[in-house]
Amino acid sequence: MLETRDLTIRFGGHVAVDAVSCRFEPGTLTAIVGPNGAGKTTYFNLISGQLRASAGSVHLDGHDITAESAPQRTHRGL
């Protein structure tokens, strides 16, 4: 199970992703939709570890992986 809790990233004064909490359960299909510039790719990059969150956390199978690098997250199976 993958979960984000209040995941946020700011670029200067611009908030690109604002306190997004979501659970992705095994065996379910989930879509993230929105217009261009809504923060979908940025949200994905926060989950994958390509970007570091300004606030909030990412959890995989009950483990807080927020501080882990992208390769560490990949090694966990993300």
N, CA, C and O atoms as a GROMACS GRO file, in nm:
protein
  312
    1MET      N    1   0.083  -0.117   0.000
    1MET     CA    2   0.000   0.000   0.000
    1MET      C    3   0.088   0.124   0.000
    1MET      O    4   0.187   0.131   0.073
    2LEU      N    5   0.052   0.220  -0.080
    2LEU     CA    6   0.123   0.347  -0.091
    2LEU      C    7   0.032   0.457  -0.040
    2LEU      O    8  -0.086   0.460  -0.072
    3GLU      N    9   0.088   0.546   0.040
    3GLU     CA   10   0.007   0.654   0.097
    3GLU      C   11   0.089   0.782   0.104
    3GLU      O   12   0.208   0.780   0.136
    4THR      N   13   0.024   0.895   0.073
    4THR     CA   14   0.085   1.025   0.098
    4THR      C   15   0.000   1.095   0.203
    4THR      O   16  -0.123   1.083   0.204
    5ARG      N   17   0.067   1.168   0.291
    5ARG     CA   18  -0.002   1.241   0.398
    5ARG      C   19   0.041   1.387   0.393
    5ARG      O   20   0.156   1.420   0.421
    6ASP      N   21  -0.052   1.473   0.357
    6ASP     CA   22  -0.029   1.618   0.353
    6ASP      C   23   0.095   1.654   0.273
    6ASP      O   24   0.169   1.745   0.310
    7LEU      N   25   0.119   1.584   0.163
    7LEU     CA   26   0.238   1.606   0.081
    7LEU      C   27   0.232   1.743   0.015
    7LEU      O   28   0.133   1.777  -0.051
    8THR      N   29   0.338   1.820   0.033
    8THR     CA   30   0.344   1.958  -0.014
    8THR      C   31   0.482   1.988  -0.069
    8THR      O   32   0.583   1.939  -0.017
    9ILE      N   33   0.487   2.068  -0.175
    9ILE     CA   34   0.614   2.121  -0.222
    9ILE      C   35   0.593   2.265  -0.267
    9ILE      O   36   0.496   2.298  -0.334
   10ARG      N   37   0.688   2.347  -0.227
   10ARG     CA   38   0.687   2.489  -0.263
   10ARG      C   39   0.812   2.519  -0.345
   10ARG      O   40   0.921   2.470  -0.314
   11PHE      N   41   0.795   2.599  -0.446
   11PHE     CA   42   0.907   2.652  -0.524
   11PHE      C   43   0.904   2.803  -0.504
   11PHE      O   44   0.830   2.874  -0.573
   12GLY      N   45   0.984   2.852  -0.410
   12GLY     CA   46   0.976   2.993  -0.375
   12GLY      C   47   0.839   3.020  -0.315
   12GLY      O   48   0.799   2.955  -0.219
   13GLY      N   49   0.767   3.117  -0.371
   13GLY     CA   50   0.635   3.151  -0.322
   13GLY      C   51   0.523   3.071  -0.386
   13GLY      O   52   0.407   3.089  -0.350
   14HIS      N   53   0.556   2.983  -0.480
   14HIS     CA   54   0.456   2.904  -0.552
   14HIS      C   55   0.439   2.766  -0.487
   14HIS      O   56   0.537   2.694  -0.469
   15VAL      N   57   0.317   2.731  -0.451
   15VAL     CA   58   0.287   2.598  -0.397
   15VAL      C   59   0.240   2.511  -0.513
   15VAL      O   60   0.133   2.533  -0.568
   16ALA      N   61   0.322   2.412  -0.550
   16ALA     CA   62   0.292   2.327  -0.665
   16ALA      C   63   0.202   2.210  -0.627
   16ALA      O   64   0.114   2.171  -0.704
   17VAL      N   65   0.223   2.153  -0.509
   17VAL     CA   66   0.140   2.046  -0.455
   17VAL      C   67   0.108   2.087  -0.312
   17VAL      O   68   0.199   2.115  -0.234
   18ASP      N   69  -0.020   2.091  -0.278
   18ASP     CA   70  -0.062   2.150  -0.151
   18ASP      C   71  -0.136   2.050  -0.062
   18ASP      O   72  -0.256   2.029  -0.078
   19ALA      N   73  -0.062   1.990   0.030
   19ALA     CA   74  -0.119   1.903   0.135
   19ALA      C   75  -0.206   1.790   0.078
   19ALA      O   76  -0.320   1.773   0.119
   20VAL      N   77  -0.150   1.713  -0.016
   20VAL     CA   78  -0.225   1.604  -0.078
   20VAL      C   79  -0.210   1.477   0.005
   20VAL      O   80  -0.099   1.430   0.030
   21SER      N   81  -0.324   1.423   0.047
   21SER     CA   82  -0.329   1.295   0.119
   21SER      C   83  -0.407   1.197   0.032
   21SER      O   84  -0.518   1.227  -0.011
   22CYS      N   85  -0.348   1.080   0.008
   22CYS     CA   86  -0.413   0.980  -0.077
   22CYS      C   87  -0.358   0.843  -0.044
   22CYS      O   88  -0.241   0.829  -0.009
   23ARG      N   89  -0.443   0.741  -0.055
   23ARG     CA   90  -0.402   0.601  -0.036
   23ARG      C   91  -0.423   0.527  -0.167
   23ARG      O   92  -0.526   0.541  -0.232
   24PHE      N   93  -0.324   0.449  -0.204
   24PHE     CA   94  -0.330   0.366  -0.323
   24PHE      C   95  -0.323   0.221  -0.277
   24PHE      O   96  -0.218   0.174  -0.232
   25GLU      N   97  -0.434   0.150  -0.288
   25GLU     CA   98  -0.444   0.013  -0.238
   25GLU      C   99  -0.409  -0.087  -0.348
   25GLU      O  100  -0.439  -0.064  -0.465
   26PRO      N  101  -0.346  -0.199  -0.311
   26PRO     CA  102  -0.317  -0.304  -0.409
   26PRO      C  103  -0.446  -0.354  -0.474
   26PRO      O  104  -0.548  -0.369  -0.407
   27GLY      N  105  -0.438  -0.381  -0.603
   27GLY     CA  106  -0.552  -0.436  -0.675
   27GLY      C  107  -0.655  -0.334  -0.718
   27GLY      O  108  -0.760  -0.370  -0.771
   28THR      N  109  -0.626  -0.206  -0.695
   28THR     CA  110  -0.718  -0.102  -0.738
   28THR      C  111  -0.651  -0.017  -0.845
   28THR      O  112  -0.529  -0.004  -0.849
   29LEU      N  113  -0.732   0.040  -0.930
   29LEU     CA  114  -0.683   0.131  -1.034
   29LEU      C  115  -0.719   0.272  -0.991
   29LEU      O  116  -0.835   0.304  -0.967
   30THR      N  117  -0.617   0.357  -0.981
   30THR     CA  118  -0.638   0.495  -0.940
   30THR      C  119  -0.581   0.587  -1.046
   30THR      O  120  -0.471   0.562  -1.097
   31ALA      N  121  -0.653   0.691  -1.080
   31ALA     CA  122  -0.606   0.789  -1.179
   31ALA      C  123  -0.591   0.925  -1.111
   31ALA      O  124  -0.674   0.965  -1.030
   32ILE      N  125  -0.484   0.995  -1.146
   32ILE     CA  126  -0.463   1.132  -1.101
   32ILE      C  127  -0.488   1.219  -1.224
   32ILE      O  128  -0.413   1.212  -1.321
   33VAL      N  129  -0.592   1.300  -1.220
   33VAL     CA  130  -0.629   1.381  -1.336
   33VAL      C  131  -0.634   1.529  -1.299
   33VAL      O  132  -0.654   1.566  -1.184
   34GLY      N  133  -0.614   1.611  -1.400
   34GLY     CA  134  -0.621   1.756  -1.381
   34GLY      C  135  -0.564   1.824  -1.503
   34GLY      O  136  -0.502   1.760  -1.587
   35PRO      N  137  -0.586   1.954  -1.512
   35PRO     CA  138  -0.535   2.029  -1.628
   35PRO      C  139  -0.383   2.043  -1.625
   35PRO      O  140  -0.318   2.014  -1.524
   36ASN      N  141  -0.328   2.088  -1.737
   36ASN     CA  142  -0.185   2.117  -1.743
   36ASN      C  143  -0.148   2.214  -1.631
   36ASN      O  144  -0.218   2.312  -1.606
   37GLY      N  145  -0.037   2.185  -1.564
   37GLY     CA  146   0.010   2.274  -1.458
   37GLY      C  147  -0.056   2.251  -1.323
   37GLY      O  148  -0.032   2.327  -1.229
   38ALA      N  149  -0.138   2.146  -1.311
   38ALA     CA  150  -0.208   2.121  -1.185
   38ALA      C  151  -0.120   2.056  -1.079
   38ALA      O  152  -0.154   2.058  -0.961
   39GLY      N  153  -0.005   1.998  -1.119
   39GLY     CA  154   0.087   1.937  -1.023
   39GLY      C  155   0.092   1.785  -1.027
   39GLY      O  156   0.149   1.724  -0.937
   40LYS      N  157   0.033   1.724  -1.130
   40LYS     CA  158   0.030   1.576  -1.138
   40LYS      C  159   0.171   1.518  -1.146
   40LYS      O  160   0.204   1.426  -1.071
   41THR      N  161   0.253   1.569  -1.235
   41THR     CA  162   0.390   1.518  -1.251
   41THR      C  163   0.472   1.549  -1.128
   41THR      O  164   0.552   1.465  -1.084
   42THR      N  165   0.454   1.665  -1.072
   42THR     CA  166   0.527   1.702  -0.950
   42THR      C  167   0.490   1.608  -0.836
   42THR      O  168   0.577   1.566  -0.760
   43TYR      N  169   0.363   1.574  -0.824
   43TYR     CA  170   0.316   1.479  -0.722
   43TYR      C  171   0.385   1.344  -0.742
   43TYR      O  172   0.435   1.285  -0.646
   44PHE      N  173   0.387   1.295  -0.865
   44PHE     CA  174   0.455   1.169  -0.895
   44PHE      C  175   0.603   1.177  -0.857
   44PHE      O  176   0.656   1.083  -0.799
   45ASN      N  177   0.669   1.288  -0.891
   45ASN     CA  178   0.810   1.304  -0.860
   45ASN      C  179   0.836   1.310  -0.710
   45ASN      O  180   0.942   1.268  -0.664
   46LEU      N  181   0.741   1.362  -0.633
   46LEU     CA  182   0.753   1.359  -0.486
   46LEU      C  183   0.742   1.216  -0.434
   46LEU      O  184   0.819   1.175  -0.347
   47ILE      N  185   0.647   1.142  -0.488
   47ILE     CA  186   0.628   1.002  -0.445
   47ILE      C  187   0.751   0.919  -0.478
   47ILE      O  188   0.796   0.838  -0.396
   48SER      N  189   0.806   0.937  -0.598
   48SER     CA  190   0.919   0.855  -0.642
   48SER      C  191   1.052   0.896  -0.580
   48SER      O  192   1.150   0.821  -0.588
   49GLY      N  193   1.056   1.014  -0.518
   49GLY     CA  194   1.180   1.060  -0.456
   49GLY      C  195   1.266   1.146  -0.546
   49GLY      O  196   1.377   1.183  -0.508
   50GLN      N  197   1.217   1.179  -0.664
   50GLN     CA  198   1.292   1.267  -0.754
   50GLN      C  199   1.296   1.410  -0.700
   50GLN      O  200   1.391   1.484  -0.726
   51LEU      N  201   1.192   1.447  -0.625
   51LEU     CA  202   1.186   1.577  -0.559
   51LEU      C  203   1.168   1.555  -0.410
   51LEU      O  204   1.105   1.457  -0.368
   52ARG      N  205   1.222   1.646  -0.329
   52ARG     CA  206   1.207   1.638  -0.184
   52ARG      C  207   1.090   1.728  -0.142
   52ARG      O  208   1.080   1.843  -0.184
   53ALA      N  209   1.003   1.673  -0.061
   53ALA     CA  210   0.884   1.746  -0.015
   53ALA      C  211   0.921   1.859   0.080
   53ALA      O  212   1.014   1.848   0.159
   54SER      N  213   0.846   1.968   0.071
   54SER     CA  214   0.859   2.077   0.168
   54SER      C  215   0.791   2.039   0.299
   54SER      O  216   0.833   2.083   0.407
   55ALA      N  217   0.687   1.957   0.289
   55ALA     CA  218   0.613   1.911   0.408
   55ALA      C  219   0.540   1.783   0.371
   55ALA      O  220   0.524   1.751   0.254
   56GLY      N  221   0.496   1.711   0.473
   56GLY     CA  222   0.420   1.589   0.450
   56GLY      C  223   0.509   1.466   0.444
   56GLY      O  224   0.630   1.474   0.469
   57SER      N  225   0.447   1.352   0.410
   57SER     CA  226   0.522   1.227   0.411
   57SER      C  227   0.468   1.129   0.308
   57SER      O  228   0.355   1.140   0.260
   58VAL      N  229   0.555   1.032   0.274
   58VAL     CA  230   0.522   0.922   0.183
   58VAL      C  231   0.545   0.792   0.259
   58VAL      O  232   0.650   0.774   0.322
   59HIS      N  233   0.446   0.703   0.253
   59HIS     CA  234   0.456   0.575   0.325
   59HIS      C  235   0.434   0.461   0.227
   59HIS      O  236   0.344   0.466   0.143
   60LEU      N  237   0.517   0.358   0.238
   60LEU     CA  238   0.505   0.238   0.156
   60LEU      C  239   0.499   0.118   0.249
   60LEU      O  240   0.590   0.095   0.328
   61ASP      N  241   0.391   0.042   0.240
   61ASP     CA  242   0.371  -0.075   0.325
   61ASP      C  243   0.390  -0.044   0.473
   61ASP      O  244   0.447  -0.123   0.548
   62GLY      N  245   0.342   0.074   0.514
   62GLY     CA  246   0.348   0.113   0.654
   62GLY      C  247   0.478   0.177   0.698
   62GLY      O  248   0.490   0.218   0.813
   63HIS      N  249   0.577   0.186   0.609
   63HIS     CA  250   0.707   0.246   0.641
   63HIS      C  251   0.714   0.388   0.585
   63HIS      O  252   0.678   0.411   0.470
   64ASP      N  253   0.761   0.481   0.667
   64ASP     CA  254   0.780   0.618   0.621
   64ASP      C  255   0.907   0.622   0.537
   64ASP      O  256   1.017   0.601   0.588
   65ILE      N  257   0.891   0.649   0.408
   65ILE     CA  258   1.005   0.650   0.316
   65ILE      C  259   1.037   0.792   0.269
   65ILE      O  260   1.112   0.810   0.173
   66THR      N  261   0.982   0.891   0.336
   66THR     CA  262   0.997   1.030   0.294
   66THR      C  263   1.143   1.071   0.279
   66THR      O  264   1.178   1.142   0.185
   67ALA      N  265   1.229   1.029   0.370
   67ALA     CA  266   1.370   1.070   0.368
   67ALA      C  267   1.456   0.984   0.276
   67ALA      O  268   1.573   1.015   0.256
   68GLU      N  269   1.399   0.879   0.218
   68GLU     CA  270   1.477   0.789   0.133
   68GLU      C  271   1.493   0.846  -0.008
   68GLU      O  272   1.406   0.917  -0.058
   69SER      N  273   1.606   0.812  -0.069
   69SER     CA  274   1.634   0.855  -0.205
   69SER      C  275   1.550   0.776  -0.305
   69SER      O  276   1.488   0.676  -0.270
   70ALA      N  277   1.549   0.822  -0.429
   70ALA     CA  278   1.477   0.750  -0.535
   70ALA      C  279   1.529   0.606  -0.550
   70ALA      O  280   1.447   0.515  -0.560
   71PRO      N  281   1.662   0.582  -0.552
   71PRO     CA  282   1.709   0.444  -0.562
   71PRO      C  283   1.666   0.357  -0.443
   71PRO      O  284   1.636   0.239  -0.461
   72GLN      N  285   1.664   0.414  -0.323
   72GLN     CA  286   1.621   0.338  -0.206
   72GLN      C  287   1.473   0.300  -0.219
   72GLN      O  288   1.434   0.189  -0.185
   73ARG      N  289   1.393   0.392  -0.267
   73ARG     CA  290   1.250   0.366  -0.286
   73ARG      C  291   1.230   0.257  -0.392
   73ARG      O  292   1.143   0.170  -0.378
   74THR      N  293   1.308   0.263  -0.497
   74THR     CA  294   1.301   0.161  -0.602
   74THR      C  295   1.338   0.024  -0.545
   74THR      O  296   1.272  -0.075  -0.576
   75HIS      N  297   1.440   0.020  -0.464
   75HIS     CA  298   1.484  -0.106  -0.401
   75HIS      C  299   1.372  -0.164  -0.314
   75HIS      O  300   1.362  -0.286  -0.302
   76ARG      N  301   1.291  -0.080  -0.253
   76ARG     CA  302   1.177  -0.126  -0.172
   76ARG      C  303   1.062  -0.177  -0.257
   76ARG      O  304   0.970  -0.240  -0.206
   77GLY      N  305   1.068  -0.151  -0.388
   77GLY     CA  306   0.965  -0.200  -0.478
   77GLY      C  307   0.866  -0.096  -0.525
   77GLY      O  308   0.763  -0.129  -0.583
   78LEU      N  309   0.897   0.030  -0.499
   78LEU     CA  310   0.806   0.136  -0.543
   78LEU      C  311   0.809   0.153  -0.693
   78LEU      O  312   0.738   0.238  -0.747
   0.00000   0.00000   0.00000
